[in-house]
Amino acid sequence: MVYFRNQLFDLGILRSTEFDVPVISVGNITVGGTGKTPQVEYLVNLLHEKYEVVTLSRGYKRKTSGFRFVEINSTAAEVGDEPLQIKNKFPDITVAVSENRVKGVEMLLDPKNSKVPDVVILDDAFQHRRITPGINILLIDYNRQIKEDTLLPVGRLREGAAQMRRANVIVYTKCPAEVTPILRRILQKDVRLKPYQSLFFTTFSYGKIEPLFSAAKLEKSFYTEKSYSVLILSGIASPNLVYAHLKQYSRKTELISFSDHHFYSSADIQKVMTRFDALQTDKKIIVTTEKDLMRLKDMAGLPDEFKSKLYYLPVQVKFLDDGENEFNKKILNYVGENKSNRELHKRTNKRGA
């Protein structure tokens, strides 16, 4: 079905809309877990000081429908956990959700809005071919490469590997701290890199864990003496990297994992506390992810002990070697040139009128 749909787009039978505003798409061809949200946040951080940036996603697993603006006081149930995470990190930018991406962009470009975007970032949009992006970024998990995978439902591929040709930029995510030149060449061959494509390698950089509800800070010994036991609470697709990172600092590390985007219940929290109480140590905490944080922060009836022990782990994308400069230049040049062309077009049309 996906193959024939792509064929219809390739043949022009199904039409794709091209907007006059710069559009950057971030996505993958596998199910979950490639680090799309941190990559979107990287782009927002790169662009938002100079340009009016908007992010648009469908708001996966939200319990509403249609076009909605995401506000700081929105809930994950209303707008989805990932858009809410972006809004909380960048409260001054416009974040919106719409399952119909074309209608969503049209709503964002409405001149009646207080902010009209200079650039639109589409989150999880590689399969959404109703819009033609100026830059199409495809993410591949270094730890689960496409060549080793198969199509759904047997594997995790949403569409065939040949569709990688639609990307302008391919990014291997979640890499180790060093990727040797030989391995880079092997991975470049694996994705059959085309002359018009650029290939980059990124890893995750984790910050210091922060309390969610309590003002209390961890003792410095957490990072130097392995004095704490840690129970990791995860509702993300791939918690292994979080586990590996925290294990470096923990006296004992355990993981309690739920499905990706899981909305927690009181029974789930009780299950977590039972597991937490079983940790035989005085110094112990619960650590969750930024995405889980969005689903937990507004949950009613959380036990005081749970709230006092709950921390979250910040994460951001880090490009390896000199990739950051090249990537940033590509993005900034695209947005700057197309924004200038758009403004020139508007001035020309105004004079002509």
Buried (B, 14 or more C-beta within 10 A) or exposed (E): EBEEEBEEBEEEEEEEEEBEBBBBBBBBBBBBBBBBBBBBBBBBBBBBEEBBBBBBBBBBBBEEEEBBBBEEEBBBBBBBBBBBBBBBBBEEBBBBBBBBBBEBBBBBBEEEEEEBBBBBBBBBBBBBBBBBBBBBBBBBBBBBBBEEBEBEEEBBBBBBBEBBEBBBBBBBBBBEEEBEEEBBEEBBEBBEBEEEBBBBBBBBEBEEBBBBBEEEEBEEEBBEEBBBBBBBBBBBBBBEBBBEBBBEBBBBBBBBBBEBBBBBEEEBBEBBBEBBEEBEEEBBBBBBBBBBBBBBBBBEEBEEEBBBBBBBBBBBBBBBEEBBEEBBEBBBEBBBEBBEEBEEEEEEEEEEE
